[in-house]
């Protein structure tokens, strides 16, 4: 399978979040290393895997009116 690798800035344009929010709030809590992003060659640079992020966003939106994907793979469901 081919993957689309995005920088933080490119991902922020697609999901409409500030790059700082992605780095400080989403990375390692919602976006997990090895599933949603990689560090190629063990460097500081982070590349996000668009297909995995898109798939998890779709699953979360499909399962409930409001659901936040959790780091353990579950969902936090909102109240209606």
RONUBA-86650 format. One record per residue: residue number from 1; residue in one letter; x, y, z of N, C-alpha, C in turn. Coordinates in steps of 0.1 Angstrom, whole numbers, plus 5000, padded with zeros to 4 digits. Each point is the difference from the previous one (the first is absolute). Layout:
BEGIN
(NUM, 'A', (X, Y, Z), (X, Y, Z), (X, Y, Z));
...
This chain:
BEGIN
(1, 'X', (5008, 4988, 5000), (4992, 5012, 5000), (5009, 5012, 5000));
(2, 'X', (4996, 5010, 4992), (5007, 5013, 5000), (4995, 5009, 5010));
(3, 'X', (5009, 5007, 5007), (4995, 5010, 5010), (5004, 5014, 4995));
(4, 'X', (4992, 5009, 5005), (5003, 5014, 4998), (5005, 5006, 5013));
(5, 'X', (5013, 5005, 4999), (5006, 5005, 5012), (4999, 5015, 5000));
(6, 'X', (4996, 5006, 5011), (4998, 5014, 5001), (5008, 5006, 5011));
(7, 'X', (5005, 5012, 4998), (5006, 5008, 5011), (4989, 5005, 5009));
(8, 'X', (5004, 5005, 5012), (4990, 5006, 5009), (4992, 5011, 4993));
(9, 'X', (5006, 5008, 4993), (4994, 5012, 4993), (4990, 4995, 4989));
(10, 'X', (5004, 4989, 4993), (4991, 4995, 4990), (4987, 4993, 5006));
(11, 'X', (5003, 4993, 5011), (4989, 4994, 5008), (4990, 5010, 5005));
(12, 'X', (5006, 5011, 5005), (4991, 5011, 5006), (4991, 5006, 4989));
(13, 'X', (5005, 5001, 4988), (4991, 5005, 4989), (4989, 4990, 4997));
(14, 'X', (5002, 4987, 5001), (4990, 4990, 4997), (4990, 4999, 5011));
(15, 'X', (5004, 5000, 5013), (4990, 4998, 5011), (4996, 5013, 5007));
(16, 'X', (5005, 5011, 4995), (4996, 5013, 5005), (5003, 5002, 5015));
(17, 'X', (5012, 4996, 5004), (5005, 5002, 5013), (5013, 5008, 4999));
(18, 'X', (5003, 5008, 5010), (5013, 5007, 5000), (5011, 4990, 5002));
(19, 'X', (5012, 5002, 4993), (5011, 4991, 5001), (5005, 4999, 5015));
(20, 'X', (4999, 5011, 5007), (5004, 4999, 5014), (4991, 4991, 5008));
(21, 'X', (4987, 5000, 4997), (4990, 4991, 5007), (5003, 4986, 4997));
(22, 'X', (5003, 4997, 4987), (5004, 4986, 4996), (5012, 4996, 5008));
(23, 'X', (5010, 5008, 5001), (5013, 4996, 5006), (4998, 4998, 5015));
(24, 'X', (4993, 5010, 5007), (4999, 5000, 5014), (4988, 4993, 5006));
(25, 'X', (4989, 4999, 4993), (4988, 4994, 5006), (4997, 4986, 4994));
(26, 'X', (5001, 4999, 4987), (4995, 4987, 4994), (5011, 4990, 4999));
(27, 'X', (5012, 5004, 4997), (5011, 4990, 4999), (5002, 4993, 5013));
(28, 'X', (5001, 4987, 5000), (5002, 4991, 5011), (4988, 4999, 5009));
(29, 'X', (4989, 5006, 4997), (4987, 4998, 5008), (4990, 4994, 4991));
(30, 'X', (4998, 5006, 4988), (4990, 4996, 4990), (5008, 4994, 4988));
(31, 'X', (5010, 5006, 4996), (5008, 4996, 4989), (5012, 4992, 5006));
(32, 'X', (5001, 4987, 4997), (5010, 4992, 5006), (5012, 4996, 4991));
(33, 'X', (5012, 5000, 5005), (5012, 4997, 4993), (4999, 4985, 4995));
(34, 'X', (5003, 4998, 4987), (4999, 4986, 4995), (4986, 4998, 4993));
(35, 'X', (4990, 5006, 5004), (4987, 4999, 4994), (4997, 5012, 4991));
(36, 'X', (5001, 5012, 5006), (4996, 5013, 4994), (5012, 5008, 4995));
(37, 'X', (5012, 4997, 5006), (5012, 5008, 4995), (5012, 4991, 5003));
(38, 'X', (5011, 5004, 4992), (5013, 4994, 5002), (5010, 5010, 5001));
(39, 'X', (5012, 4996, 5005), (5012, 5008, 5000), (5010, 4994, 4991));
(40, 'X', (5001, 5004, 4987), (5009, 4993, 4991), (5014, 5001, 5004));
(41, 'X', (5007, 4989, 4999), (5015, 5000, 5003), (5003, 5004, 5014));
(42, 'X', (4990, 4999, 5009), (5002, 5003, 5014), (5003, 5015, 5003));
(43, 'X', (4996, 5008, 4991), (5002, 5015, 5002), (4989, 5007, 5007));
(44, 'X', (5001, 5013, 5002), (4990, 5008, 5006), (4988, 5002, 4991));
(45, 'X', (5002, 5000, 4987), (4989, 5003, 4991), (4989, 4989, 5001));
(46, 'X', (4988, 5005, 4999), (4988, 4991, 5002), (4993, 5000, 4986));
(47, 'X', (4996, 4989, 4996), (4992, 4998, 4988), (4987, 4993, 5004));
(48, 'X', (4989, 5006, 4997), (4987, 4994, 5003), (4995, 4992, 4989));
(49, 'X', (4993, 4989, 5003), (4995, 4990, 4990), (4986, 5003, 4998));
(50, 'X', (4997, 5007, 4989), (4986, 5005, 4997), (4989, 4989, 5000));
(51, 'X', (5003, 4989, 4993), (4990, 4990, 4999), (4995, 4994, 5014));
(52, 'X', (5009, 4998, 5009), (4997, 4995, 5013), (4992, 5011, 5008));
(53, 'X', (5004, 5012, 4999), (4993, 5011, 5007), (4986, 5001, 4994));
(54, 'X', (4999, 5000, 4987), (4987, 5002, 4994), (4990, 4988, 5003));
(55, 'X', (5006, 4988, 5001), (4992, 4988, 5003), (4995, 5001, 5014));
(56, 'X', (5008, 5004, 5010), (4996, 5001, 5014), (4990, 5011, 5002));
(57, 'X', (5001, 5011, 4993), (4991, 5011, 5000), (4986, 4996, 4995));
(58, 'X', (5000, 4992, 4989), (4988, 4995, 4994), (4993, 4990, 5010));
(59, 'X', (5008, 4991, 5006), (4994, 4990, 5009), (4993, 5008, 5012));
(60, 'X', (5007, 5010, 5005), (4995, 5007, 5012), (4987, 5007, 4996));
(61, 'X', (4999, 5006, 4988), (4988, 5008, 4996), (4989, 4990, 4997));
(62, 'X', (5003, 4988, 4995), (4990, 4991, 4997), (4993, 4993, 5012));
(63, 'X', (5008, 4999, 5011), (4995, 4992, 5011), (4991, 5008, 5009));
(64, 'X', (5000, 5013, 4999), (4992, 5009, 5009), (4999, 5014, 4994));
(65, 'X', (4990, 5007, 5006), (4999, 5014, 4995), (5012, 5008, 5005));
(66, 'X', (5005, 4996, 5011), (5012, 5007, 5005), (5009, 4990, 5007));
(67, 'X', (5012, 4997, 4995), (5009, 4991, 5006), (5014, 5005, 4998));
(68, 'X', (5008, 4998, 5010), (5014, 5004, 5000), (5009, 4988, 5001));
(69, 'X', (5008, 4997, 4990), (5009, 4988, 5001), (5009, 5001, 5011));
(70, 'X', (5002, 4989, 5008), (5009, 5000, 5012), (5012, 4993, 4996));
(71, 'X', (5011, 5002, 5008), (5013, 4994, 4998), (5000, 4985, 5001));
(72, 'X', (4991, 4994, 5008), (4999, 4986, 5001), (4992, 4993, 4989));
(73, 'X', (4996, 5008, 4990), (4992, 4994, 4989), (4985, 5001, 5002));
(74, 'X', (4996, 5004, 5011), (4985, 5002, 5003), (4995, 5013, 4996));
(75, 'X', (4988, 5003, 5003), (4994, 5013, 4997), (4994, 5006, 5012));
(76, 'X', (5001, 5013, 5001), (4993, 5008, 5011), (4987, 5005, 4993));
(77, 'X', (4989, 4995, 5005), (4987, 5005, 4994), (4994, 5012, 5007));
(78, 'X', (4996, 5010, 4992), (4994, 5012, 5006), (4985, 4998, 5004));
(79, 'X', (4995, 5009, 5007), (4986, 4999, 5004), (4992, 5007, 4989));
(80, 'X', (4988, 4996, 4999), (4991, 5006, 4990), (4991, 5010, 5006));
